[in-house]
């Protein structure tokens, strides 16, 4: 169970992010069906029937995924509660979160059955919104608002409206793209686009207003915004929302021009919509990280000051020499324990992954980590500069820059976790009991994946358009996962200061991925602008890694 507790911090955020995503797709689909697909079904002719059928199918399968994610989350939480409190697994059934999860699962299952059955029935237009309301109420009961002693009702109302607005806007975009692909006449598309545009405007207004109410209540002061993990993640969520509003504003203008009879290319709106979906899903993972943290207003001690942030962020010359592996905390402790075991029959391990303990660290561990980050930064900086050189057209040989990613992946595999194989005594499989090691291995696999695919694309070995999309997709996913990455440290201030450096890295990775996506998916001249953005983002990632510090 200690292993489950150790992994739960990471898994809970990932599961929560997937749950929010599936929930938003389900509720967004229901609102699109109720406010767009059903009302315009007859007016759009054959396209109306196709839109209704396709949207019902997507909403139904989203509900299936939603029910599965909710079940897994409840199962893990119940197992942990049963072990930590000493209850039997059956006794946890009466817990409030289990009842709420059961309500969500049943409602999601009902939505799935209704949406996946054929043919559609008119009564779905009011039954599905009712089930969506049940889901929102049950989800609100598991939020921070439900646990507050003061202002519980207004905060719960703000939370419910916030979730509903996010679903209507972000969760509804995939259904808008489905409708766009089925509308064969521009007049039909103008009608659908205008209706969704109005829904989005109302949703954004509700989303921002409800978000401000919760932000003020849960932070309480300005210093909580930069001095706590909750405040930092809230700021990240606001930045991602800013990116979304920019893209949404562009699409709104495109739709307005189409309504007025302009010949603005619809392809641009579709591509911006794809990126909106991607960044929107990333925003859901940021929201998942936020809900896993205690509100900043509840943490009045151990806040990071502006002076401490400025001191940590002050640039220093990169560390290019590595300390000896033998001088790290775990190898030193293991050597001491082995010496003691020589005179007895008892052998002790310096660190056991998954035992629920924080690994020991010393000054050499910090130096080891900084060395890794700084050399990684030099590699990523080289990648960014080579990509810019290739883009300029002056250095065709620079197209081989993705091979640097493979060298970087090998470097990280060897050095990111020195206590594990091949440098340390902890075996590879055994080390995967540690969530931080698991995250590092995932990042190494992602780097290898997009390095190979992008090199094949750059050198024309692979001409598949789908192969070209691997690099931007994995880069964007890697940036999103970085928002969930954390270091297990006993000093909470050091942990927060380290995680602060992850935020700009994650944002640059997300922007790089989706800029490359737009380069591939848009026509000139917009694609040429995007082609310069992502190499610049990679260059910034390299610089940020070179400036990384842990002390």
N, C-alpha and C positions, 0 to 999 in steps of 0.2 A: 504493500500500500504506500510505502514511502516513495517508491518509484512513481506511482500514479500521482501522488501529491507533487512530486518534482516536475513531472511532465504537464500537469494540469494547467499551470500558469501559462504555458505556451499554447497548449491545445485549446484551452478555453477561449483564447482570443481568436484563434483560427476558426474554431467551430462557431463562435459568436458572429464573426465576420461573414461566414457562409450562411448562417441562419438569417442575419439581417438582409443579405443579398437575396436569398430565396424568398423571404417575406415580402421584400419590396417588389420583386418581380410578380409575386402572386397578387398582392393588393393593387399594384400598379396596373396589372392586367385586368383585374375586376373593374377598376375605375374606368379604364379605357373602354372596356366592353359596355359598361353602363352609360357612359357619357358620350361615346363616339360611335362605336361599332353598332350597337343596337339602334340608336336614333337614326343613323344614316344608312341602315341596311338596305332599305328599299330605294332610297334616293340614289345610291351608288350602283344599283343594278347588280350584275353578276359579280362585280368587284366587291360589293357589300357583303355578299354571301361568303366569298373567299376570305375576306378579312375577318369576318366573324369566326369562321371555322378555324383558321390558322391561329388567331389570338386565343381562342378557347383552348386549343391544344397546348400552346406554350404556357398559358396560365395554369392548366391542369398539371403539367409536368413540373412546373415551378412549385406548385403546392405539394407534390410528392416529395421533392427535394427538401422543402421546408419542413414537412412532417418528419422526415428521416433525421435532419439536423437537430430538430427539437428533441427527438427521442434520444439521440446519442448524448446530447448535452445533459439532459435530465438523468440519464443512466449513470454517467460519470459523476455528476454532482451527488446523486443518491449514494453511490458507492463510497465516495469520500466522506459524506456525512455519517454513514453507517459505521465507518471505521474510526473516525476521529471522536465521535460522541459515544461510541460503544453500543450502538443500536443494531438490531438485526436489520437485514435489508428490507424485510417486510414492514418493519416499524417506520421506515422512512416514507412510506406511501402517504402518510398523513401530513407530511411537510407541505407548506404553502407552495413552494416552487414546483413540487411534483404535481399538485392539483392544477396549477396554472399551465404547466407543460402538457398535462393530459388534455386540458381544454383546447390548447393550441393544436395538438396533434389531431384531435377529433375534428376540429373545425377545418384544418388543412386537408384532412382526408375527405371530408364532405365536399370541399371545394374541388378536389381532384376528381372525385366520382362524377360530380355534376358537369365539370368542364370537359372531361374525356368521354362522356357518353354522347351518342349520336341518336337522333338529330337534336339540335338545341330546342329548348322550350322558352317561351316568353317569360314565364315566371322566374327564370334565372336572373333577370334584370333587377329584381328586388331581393331575392334570396341570397345571391352572392355578396352584395354589399352588406347584408346583415351578418353573414359569416365573417366578412372582413372586419367588421366592427367588433365582433367577439374576439378575434385574434388581437386586434389593437388593444383592447381592454386588458386581456390576459397578459400581453407583453408588457404593458405599462405596470402591471402588478409586480413584475420582476425587476423593475428599474430602480434607480436611486430614489425616485420620487416616492415610491411606496414605503421606503424605510425611513423617511424623514419624520421628525416629530412636529416640526413647524411647517406651515404652508403646504401641507401634503396635497390638498385638493387642487390648488392652482398649479402646483408643479406637475401633478399627475396629468392635468388637462393640457399643460404645455407640452409634456412628453408625448401624449397621444397625438396631438395636432402635429408635432414635429415629425413623428414617424409617418403619419398619414400623408403629409405634404411631401416628404422625401420619396415615398412610394409613388405618389401621383405624378411627380416630375421625373425623377431618375428611373424609377421602375416602369414608367410608361413609355420611355423613349424607345425600347426595343419594339413595342407594339406600333409605335408611330412609323418606324422603319419598315415593319411588315406591311402596314397600310400603304406606304409610299410605293413599295414594290408591286402592290396589287392594283393600284389606281392607274388605269391606262389613259384616262383623260385628265388633262391638267385642271379642268374645272372641278373634277371630283377631288383631286389632291388639294386644291386650294381650300375647299370646304373642310376637309379633314385637318389640314395644317392649321387653319385659322382656329378651329375649335380647340385643338391641343395647345396652341399658343396661348389662348386665354386660360386654359387649365393650368399651364405652367406658370403664368404670371401670378395667378392667385396662390398657387402652391409655394412659389418662392417667397411671396410676402408673408404667408403663414409660417413657412420654415424659418425665415430670418427672425420674425417677431418672437416665436416660441423659443428659438435658440437663444435669443438675447435674454429672455426671462430666466431660462435655466442657467445661462452663463453667469449672470449676476448673482443668482442664488447659490450656485455651487462653487464660485471662486471667492466672492466676498470682498476682495481687495485687489489692487493692481499688482502688489508684490507676489500674490498667489499665482498670477498668470505666468511669470517667469521663474518663480521659486519652487514650484511643485511639478511633479510628473503630470498631474491632471491638467494644470495650466498649460504646460508645453504641448501636450497632445491636443488640447482645445485649440491652441494657436495653429497647430498643424491642420486641424480640421477646417479652420477658417480660411487658411491659405488654399486648401484644396477646393473649398467652396468658391473662392474667388476665381480659380481656374475654370470651374464649371459655369459660373455666371458669365465669364467672358465668352466661352463657347456657346452657351445658351443665348446670349445676346446676339451673337453672329447669326445663329440659326433663326432667331426671332426676326431679324432684319431681312433675312432671305425669304422667310415665309411672307412677311409683309409685302415685299417686292413682288412675290408671286401672286398674291391676292390682288395687287394693283395691275396685274397683267404684264409684269416685267419678264424678261427672258433670262433672269439669273439662273445659272446652271444648278439643277437640283442635285447633281452629284456632290457638289460641295457641301450641301446641307446634310446629305446622307453620311459623308465622311466625318464631318464635325459631330454628327450624332453618334457615330461609332466611338469616337474619342470621349464624348460625354459619358457614354455607358461605362467605358473603361475607368475613367477618373471617378465616376460616381461609385463604382464598386470599390475602388480604392478608398474612397471616403467612408464607405461602410466599414471597412477594416479599421480605419482610424477611429470610427465611432465605437467599434468593438473594443479597441484598446482603451478608449475613454471609459467605457462602462465597467471595465475590469479594475479601474483605479478608484480609490476613495475620493470623494469630492475634496477639492482644495480647501474649502472653508472648514473642513474637519481636521486639517493638518496645520496647526499653528506653530509647531516646533520643527526644527531641522529643515527650514526652508533655505534655499540657496540665495545668496545675496547678489546684487549686481556686481559688487566688487569681486566676489568669487568667480562669477561668470567671466568678467573681463580678464581676471588673472589667468584663468584656464584657457581662454580663447586667444591670448596674446601670442603672436607667431614666434616660434623658435626654430633654430636650425634643425633640420630633420636628423633623426637618429639612424645612422647608416652602419653602425657596428652592433653586432648582436652579443648579448651576454652569453656566458656558457650555460648549456643546458643543465649541467650538474649543480649550478648555483640557484636554480629555480626552487620555489618553496616545496613543491611535492617531491621532487627527486631528493632534496636535502633531508626532508622528513622521512622519506622511505629508507634512505641510507642509515639514518639513526635507528629506525625501527628494526631494520635488518641486523644491525650490530647488536641490538638488545635481544633479538630473537636467537642469535647464535648461542647464547648462554641459557636458552630455555626452549621448550617445545612449542611455544605459542608464537605464531606469525601474524603480524598485523599489517593491514594495508593503509598507506598514508591517506588515500582517498578512494572511496567506493562510489562510482556513479550510480545515481538513483537512490542513494541512501537518505536523501533529504537534507544533506549537509552542504554548506558553502565551502568550496575548495579554498585551502590556504593560499595566500599571495604574499609576496615580498617585493622589494624594490626591483629585483631582477625580473620578476614577472611583468611588472609595469614596463620596464625597458624592453623586454621581449615583445610585448604587444605593440608598443610604439614602433619598434623596428619593423614589425610585420606590416603595420598600417603605412608607414612611410615608404617602404619599398613597393608596396602595392600601389600607393599613390603615384610613384614614379612610373610604374607600368601603365596605369590608366591614363596619366598625362601623356605618355608616349602614344598611346592608342588614339587619344583625342587629337593630338597634333598630326599624326599620320592620316587620320580620317579627314582632317581639314586640308592637308596637303593633297590627298586624292581628290577631294571636292574641287580644289582650285584648278585641277586639270594639268598642273605643272609636274606632278610626280606620279605617273601611272603605276609604278612599282609599289607605291604605298598601299595599294589595294589589298596587300597581304597583312594588313594590320590586325585582322581577327586572330592570327596565330599567336599574337602576344597574349591573348586571353588564355590560351592553353598553357603557356609558361606560368602565367599568374595563378591558374587553377592548381598546377603542380606545387607551386610555392606555398599556397594556402593549405593544401592537403597535408603537406609535410609539417608546417609550422603553426597553423592556427590553434591547435590543441596539443601542446608539447608533452602533456602527461599521458597521451594515448599513442597507440601504434601509428607510425613506425618509430618515433623518437622515444616514447614513453613505454612503461610497463603494462599499461592498461590495454587490453585487446580491442580490436576494431569493433567487434560486435558488442562487447561489454560496454564500450564507451558510448554507444548509442542510447544507453539508459540516461545519459545526461542531456537535458533539452538544449543546452547551449551548443554542445557538440553536434547534435542533430541539425540545428539551424546552420552551423558552419558547413556541414556536409551537404546540406541542401543547396547552399549558395555556391559551393564548389561544382556541384552537378549542373546548376544553372549556367555557370560560366563556361563549362565545357560544352554544354549544349548549344548556346548561342554562338560560341566561338567557332565551332565546326560548321554549323549551318551558314553563318554569315560569310565565312571564308569560301565555302563552296559557291555561294551566291556571287561574291565579289569576283571570283576567278572564273565565272561562267560554267563551273562544273555542274551546277544545279540551275536549271532554267525555270523551275516550277515557281509560279507566283506565291504559292502557299509556303514554300521553303523560305522565301524572302521575308515572310511575316513572322518567322520564328524569333529572330533577333529582337524586333521591337516588342513582341508579346512577352518574351522571357525577361527582357530588361524592365518593362513596366511591372510585371509580377514580382520581380526581385526587389524593386523599389517599394512595392506595397508590403512585401514580407519584412523588409527592413524596419517598417513601422512597428512590427510586432516583436522585433528582436530585442533582447535585454541581456544584461550581464549580471551574474549572481555575485554580488558583493555585499560585504557586511556593512560597509559605510554607505548609507542611503544618499548622501550628498554626492559622493564620487559616482555612484550609480546613475544619478540623475544627470550629472555633468557629462558623463560619457554618452548617455542616451540623447542628450541635446545635440551632440555632434552627428547622430544618426539622422536627425530630421532633415537637414539640408542635403545630405547624401541621398536620402530616400526621394526627396522632391526632385532633385536633379535627375535621378534615375527614371522616375516616372515621366518627367518632361522629355527626356531623351527617347524613351521608348515610344511615346505617343507622337513625338515629332517625326521620328523615322516612319511610323505607321502612316502619317499624313503624307510624307514624301512619296511613299509607295502607292498610296490610294488616290491622291489628288492629281489633277492635271496641272501643267504649268499655267500661270507663273506661281501659284500658291505652293506647289510642290518644291520649287526651287528655294523658296524661303525656308520651308521646313527642313530642307537638306542641309542648311547651314546651322540650324538650331541645335540638332542633336549632337554633332561633334563638339560644339561649344559646351553643351551640358556635360559631356564626358570629360572634357578638359577641366571644367570646374570641379567635377568629382575627384579628379587626380589632385588638384590643388588642395581641396579640403582634406583629403587623406594625408597629404604631406604635412599639413598643419595640425593633424590630430595629436592630442595629448591626453594622458591619463593622470598626470600629476603636475 
